[in-house]
Amino acid sequence: MEIFDTIREQTENNPIILYMKGSPEQPQCGFSARVVQALMACGQRFAYVDVLGNPDIRANLPKFADWPTFPQLWVKGELVGGCDIVSEMFESGELKQLIEEAAAET
């Protein structure tokens, strides 16, 4: 249960957090790269966790979130989704609004 506590703490204490493969500067998969590009285009800071360097989180986050794949974007403690959902939200303008609202509350 300790790893679930860590994940809960990360998602609750970071208004915008991305669980991804690699880092924003060096994404290790195309899906993570697309989400990072969308987030960076929103112009707000965000936290990230490299699941490749954190095997406990990589193994347990899908159970915690009930979402099987990476990347996973969390905003204000809620799972937004993965690459397809984030990309659609970016295209429609929803992502920028969500990210700006989350950043304004910090």
C-alpha positions as CSV (number, residue, x, y, z in Angstrom):
1,M,0.0,0.0,0.0
2,E,3.0,2.3,0.5
3,I,3.3,2.9,-3.3
4,F,-0.3,3.8,-3.5
5,D,0.2,6.4,-0.8
6,T,3.2,7.8,-2.8
7,I,1.1,8.0,-6.0
8,R,-1.9,9.6,-4.1
9,E,0.5,12.2,-2.6
10,Q,2.0,13.0,-6.0
11,T,-1.4,13.5,-7.7
12,E,-2.8,15.5,-4.8
13,N,0.3,17.7,-4.2
14,N,1.0,18.6,-7.9
15,P,-1.8,20.4,-9.7
16,I,-0.5,19.1,-13.0
17,I,1.5,15.9,-13.1
18,L,2.4,13.7,-16.0
19,Y,3.4,10.1,-15.6
20,M,5.5,9.4,-18.7
21,K,8.3,7.4,-20.2
22,G,11.4,9.5,-20.1
23,S,11.5,13.2,-19.3
24,P,10.0,16.3,-21.0
25,E,13.4,17.1,-22.4
26,Q,13.9,13.4,-23.6
27,P,10.7,11.5,-24.0
28,Q,11.3,7.8,-24.5
29,C,8.1,7.1,-26.5
30,G,6.1,8.9,-29.1
31,F,3.0,9.0,-27.0
32,S,4.8,10.7,-24.1
33,A,6.4,13.2,-26.6
34,R,3.0,14.2,-28.0
35,V,1.5,14.8,-24.5
36,V,4.6,16.8,-23.5
37,Q,4.3,19.0,-26.6
38,A,0.6,19.6,-25.9
39,L,1.4,20.5,-22.3
40,M,4.3,22.8,-23.2
41,A,2.1,24.6,-25.7
42,C,-0.3,25.4,-22.8
43,G,2.5,27.5,-21.3
44,Q,2.3,26.3,-17.7
45,R,4.7,24.4,-15.5
46,F,4.0,20.8,-14.7
47,A,5.5,18.0,-12.7
48,Y,6.4,14.7,-14.2
49,V,7.5,11.2,-13.1
50,D,9.6,9.0,-15.4
51,V,7.9,5.6,-15.0
52,L,11.0,3.9,-16.6
53,G,13.1,5.1,-13.7
54,N,10.4,4.2,-11.1
55,P,9.4,0.6,-11.6
56,D,7.1,0.5,-8.6
57,I,5.1,3.4,-9.9
58,R,5.1,1.9,-13.4
59,A,3.8,-1.4,-12.0
60,N,1.1,0.1,-9.7
61,L,-0.2,3.3,-11.3
62,P,-2.3,1.3,-13.8
63,K,-4.0,-0.4,-10.8
64,F,-4.4,2.9,-8.9
65,A,-5.8,4.8,-11.9
66,D,-7.7,1.9,-13.5
67,W,-5.9,3.0,-16.7
68,P,-3.5,0.5,-18.3
69,T,-1.2,2.7,-20.4
70,F,1.3,5.5,-20.2
71,P,1.5,8.5,-20.4
72,Q,-1.1,9.5,-17.8
73,L,-2.0,13.1,-17.3
74,W,-3.4,14.1,-13.9
75,V,-4.9,17.5,-13.1
76,K,-6.0,18.5,-9.6
77,G,-5.9,14.9,-8.4
78,E,-8.0,13.6,-11.3
79,L,-6.9,11.4,-14.2
80,V,-7.5,13.3,-17.4
81,G,-6.3,10.4,-19.7
82,G,-3.6,9.3,-22.0
83,C,-2.2,10.5,-25.3
84,D,-5.4,10.3,-27.5
85,I,-7.6,12.1,-24.9
86,V,-5.0,14.8,-24.2
87,S,-4.4,15.3,-28.0
88,E,-8.1,15.7,-28.6
89,M,-8.5,18.1,-25.7
90,F,-5.5,20.1,-27.0
91,E,-7.0,20.4,-30.5
92,S,-10.4,21.6,-29.1
93,G,-8.8,24.1,-26.7
94,E,-10.1,22.3,-23.6
95,L,-6.6,21.3,-22.4
96,K,-5.3,24.9,-22.3
97,Q,-8.3,26.0,-20.3
98,L,-8.0,23.1,-17.9
99,I,-4.2,23.6,-17.4
100,E,-4.6,27.4,-17.0
101,E,-7.3,26.9,-14.3
102,A,-5.2,24.3,-12.4
103,A,-2.1,26.5,-12.6
104,A,-4.1,29.6,-11.4
105,E,-5.2,27.7,-8.2
106,T,-1.6,27.2,-7.0
